[in-house]
Each structure stands twice: as C-alpha cells, then as structure tokens.
C-alpha cells in the first residue's frame, strides 16, 4: 500500500503530538475532516512512548476507526522510504519516534511571539497570562517552528495547503478546535480492549446503564471545586436519584475519598485498573507505565460513554468531550 501511495503521488498527513489522549483524539477527528476536504490520507503516529513502549504503534494497537482515509497499521519506515525527498519539513528525523521530553518543535503565530516578548507579558503576572490566553484564542497559531533553529518550517493544521505540496508527506500538528464528530469521523477503542473493560464490569457486578457517570478533572490545569456542590446535591437526593450506581472518573485521590466518605444512597464505582498516587499529578506526564496510563484512560472513557447519564468535567475538558462524542455516536462495527 505504501508503494501505491508513492506511485500515485498521494498527499499524506503525518500526525504527531505530545498531548494527552483527549486532545489527541480531538486532533485525529479534526484531521479526518481535513483529509476529506483535500482528498488526502493520514497516518497517526503515537510512537512517542507516552502510551506504550517508545517506538510502539500505540494507536494501531488500541484504537479503531471506520474512516477510509486512515492508513491502518502503517509501515512507517516504508512510507518514509517511498516518500524520500518529499517530506514537509524536509527533516526525516522529525518523522521518527520522538520522546515527549525531547520535542523538536512548537506551534507559533508569526508575530504573536514577538508581541509577547516585546511587551514582556510574562513579567505582568496574572494579567499578562490572561492577555496571552486571549491573544492565543483570537489569533490562532498558524505555523510550526523548529526549536533548534527558531525558524518556521511548515504550516499548522488547517493552514496546510496540500495542493502546494503534491505527492508529499506533511507533518500535522494542530490546536484543539471543534471536531465535527460523525459515525464515520470517529475513533473508538478496539474490540479487544472493549471486551476487557466490559469483563471487568461483570466482575464488579456493575451495570453502567444503571449509573450516572461523572468526570472530575483535577490535576491538569484546573482545581475547580464545582463537583462538591454536585456531590452535596447527590447526597440530598435532588438529582440522579433514579440511578442506583455512581461511576466516578477522576485523576485525584482527594476526590475519590470525598465520594467514598459521602453518605450517598447510590453505590460508588471507580476504575478498578487505576490506583491513584497520593500526589495530584497528570497521569499522562507522570512517567508511569504508558500502556497502563492509556488503558486506565480507555476504561474511564468507555465506561462514561455507556452510563445511563453523564456529567462532564467543567472548564472545557477534551477527555469529557470524547466521552460525550462516544455517547452520541456509539460504536456499531
């Protein structure tokens, strides 16, 4: 298949990232839309070691998709050989596995960096942080900058113009936009991990259709305490009273203990594969075993997607949005 793409001169997006699984799945669905618009194919490269052994094709191992533009189980080395001299940027090492702690590039808006540096916004404290955040929302990044040379080497996300690079492989990175989810434009866990998750439900005598699932993100970017009010109301019986079970998906031991100690009428279930550390740290950047981190995330995502009701995390969690998308577009194959 790699040779066929090369002979036909097909354009290929090559996705790499160092973000968490929620952000990555958003990016893949955004990429599906671009691939459709530009009649291109795409490769999902998750060999960075965050979710498995370094160099292991974690995406092909754990995920599935019906999308016709996705190159399944890619021969990474074969593609790079077939497209030799037709890489954007023209740096073969950028398409090899890259450890997340030695990343080679960053996303930039061409003049945004100059404004941040000139105004010395980092010295402004909280007001400066808010100004930077607003500017990044209003003026989205457009380019990829090499960290070693500080030069712009290619375009970012929707700013890639495939017609300008026919018959090439183009590095794809992006910011989180709003994916247009659909039954075809979708990524799910593969059937083997779904079977393993659902076997664990049976061992626990847990039926997610009789549960309200709640996702509470705490360690990564937010310490919002909105969930305390929700828990108080649950205990008071003012919501979710018709559900005998509560499934709690969280990255915080403190939150788990609060639910365990609350006098709720419902039976509480948590992820049996996940043993949270005492310190609150994002699991995907914590140097824990990558496969364990991914499988525990998939357990939470799949279980939340099958719960009778779902309460997403506040403050714009991509993890919650993936669970919600899986609820709206259930796996049918």
N, C-alpha and C positions, 0 to 999 in steps of 0.2 A: 504493500500500500504506500509506503514512503516513496518508493521509486515512481509510482504512478503520479503522486502529487508533484514530484520534482519535474517529471517529463511534461506534465500538463501546465506547469508554471503556476500552480495554485498558491494563493496567498494564505499564510498560516499565522494566526496569533499564538504567541507562546506566553502563557500566564505564569508569573512567579510572584510570590508575596511572602511577607514575614508576619502577617496579621493573624488574629485568632480565627477559629473556624467559622463563626458567624459572618465576619467580614469577608472571608474567602468565598463562602458560598454566595454571598451577595455579588461579589465580583464576577464569579463564573456565570451567574444568570445575566448580569449586565453584558458580559462578553457574548453570550448566546445571541442577544439582540443585535449586537454589532456584527457578528458573524453572518446572521441572516441578512442584514442590510447590505453587506458588502460581498455576499456570496463567497465567504471565506470559511476555512476550517480552523479549529483551535485545539491546542494542547494545554492540559492543566498539569503543571509541574509542581508537585508538592514533595520534592525530594530533599528539602532543607533540614529535615530532622526534627522539626517541631512536633510532628505527629507520627513518628516512626523512626526507624533507623536512618541515619544520614545516608542519602543515596537511594533509599527505598521509594518506590512509586506509591505513596500512601493514598493518593486519590483513586487510582485504579483498584487498589486493594479494598477500600472501604466504601466506595461510592458507586452509584449507577445513575444513568440518565438516558432518556429516550431521544435526546437531541441528535439530529442527523449530522450536525456539523462537528460534533465531538470526535476526535481521533482516539479510539479506545486502545488501551494498553499500548501506548506509543513506544516505538523503538527510538528512544531519544538520540542515541549515538548515530543510528542510521539516518534520521532526519537531518541532523547537523552535517553528516557526510554528503547527503543528497543535495543539500542547500548550501554547500561550501561556497563562500564568496557572495552569498545572498542573504546575509544576516543584518538586521537593523536593531541595535547598533552593530557595527562590524567587529564585535569582540566575542569570539567563540566562548571564552571563559564565563561570560555573563549568562550563557545558556546551560552551563554545567551546574550541578548541585552547589548551592551557596549556603553556608551556615547562617542562621538568622543573626548571629552576633558579629558577623563579618560582612554585612551587606555592602553592595557595591555602588548603590545609587540612592537618590532621594527625589521626591517629586517637588517641582518648583513652578511658580508663576514667575515669568521672566523678570518683572520689575518688583514683585512682592518682596523678595529677599532684600533688594536694595532699600526699599522703604523701611522694612523692619530694622535694618542695620543703621540707616541714616538717622532715624528718629530714636534709636536706642530703646525700642519698646520694652525690651527685657528688663530695663532698669526702672520701668514705671510700676512694677508690682502688679497687683490685681487689675488696675485699669488697662495697663499695657497688654495683659493676657486677653482681656475681653476685646480690645481693639484688634489684636492679631486674629482671634477667633472669628470676629465679624468679617474681617477682610478676607479670610480664607473661605467663608461661606459665600460672600458676594462675588469675589474674584477667584474663581476656581483655578486650581493648578492646571497647567497645560503641557508641561514638559518634564522630562527625566534628566537629571543632572548627575554626571559621574562624580563620585565623592573624591576620587584621586586627583582629577584634573579641574574640578569645579566647572566643567563645560557642559552645555546642553548636548545630549547625544541622540535623543529621539523624542517623539511626541507621546503624550499620555492619553490612555483611554479613548474617549470619543474624538480626540484630536488627531488620532492616527488616520492617515489618508492612504488606504490600500492601493488606489489607482496610481499613486506616485511611486509605489514600490512593487510593481507586478512581479509575481514569482518569487517572493521573498518570505522569510520568517521574520516577524516583527515582535519584539519584546512587548508584552502587555502588562501594564500596571494601571491602577485606577483609584479614584476615591469612591466612597460609598455614595451612590446616587439612589434612585428609587427603582429597583428592578421591576420589570413588567413580568411578574410571575404568570405562568400558564401551565397546563398539563404537560406540554412538550418542553417548555423552557423551565426545566426543573432538575434538581439534584436531590436524590434520596440516599439513605444508607443502602448498601446492597442486601440481598435477601439473607445471606448468612448471618450478618450481624443483627438484622431484624429478628430472625429466628432465635438468636441467643438472648436478645433482650426480652422477647415475649416468653421464653422459657423461664427467665428469672422472675417475671410477673407471676407465673403459675406457682413457682416455688414459694413465693411470698403470699400466695392466695390473694393477689391484688388484681382487681379488675379496673383498668383506667377509665372505662366508660362510666363508672360509678364514682369517679373522683373529680374534684376541682384541682387543676394543676396551677401552681403559681411559680413564676420565675423571679428570683430576687438576686440581682447582680449587685455585689458589694465591693469587691476588691479592685476592680478595674475602672478607674475614672470617677466612681461615684460612691458616696457613703449615705445616699438618700435614705431616710427612715420612713418613707411612705408606708412600708409594709407593716409597721407597728399599729397604725390605725386599722389597716385591713385585718390584722390578726385580732385586735380587740373586738371588732365587729363580728368576726367569725365566732369568737367565743360567746358573744352576746346573742348569736343566732340571727343577726339582722341580714345576713346573706349566706348563700351556699348551704342552707340548712337541709336541702333535699339530697345532698351528696354525703354518703357515709364515710368517704375517704378524702384525704388531702394528700396530694403529691407535691412535695417541696423540692424544687431545683434551685440550688444556691451554691455559691463558692465560699460561703462564710460559716465557720463552725459556730460563731456567735449567734447567727440567725437560726441555725438548726436547734441550738439549745433553747432559744426563746420559744420556738414552736413546741419543742418537747416538754417544756415546763408550763405551757399554757393549758388551762383546763378546758380544752375544746371537746366537743362531743364526738367529732369525727376521729377516725383512726388515721394516724400520720404515717406516711411512707416517704422514705428518701432513697436516693440512689444507692443500692447495695454494693456497687462496684467502686464507690467513691469514699475514701477515708480522708477527710479534710484535715490539713495541718492546723496547728494552733494559731500560727501567724496567718494573717489575711494577705494572700498573695495571688495574683492571677496565675492559674494553673498552667496556662499555655506558655508562660515565660518563666516558669519556676524550676526548670531543669529536672522535673520529674520525667519518668519514662514516657516517651512520646506516644507510643501506642496506647498506654493506659489513659493518658490525658484525652486522646481522641475518643476512645471507646466510652469513657465516662460521659463525655460531652454528647455523644450519639445516644447514649441511654437516656439522658435528660431530654434531649430534643425529640426523640421518637416518642417517649412516654408523654410529654406535654402535648404532642400532636394528636395523641389518641385519647386524651382526657375528655370527660363529658363537658367540662368548662375550662377556660384558660384565662389566667390573669398574667399579662406580660409585665416584665420589669419596666419601671419608669425610666425617664431620661434617655430614650432612644437606643435601646439595646438591639444590636443586629442579631444576637442569639435569639431573642424573643421574636423578632420578625421572621426568622427562619421557621421557628416552631409554628407561628401563625400561618405562614405560607403552606407548610405541610398539612395543616388542618384544612385549608381551603382547597388544596389540590392533592388529594390522597393518592398514594401510590396504587396503580392499577395493573402493573405488569411484574 
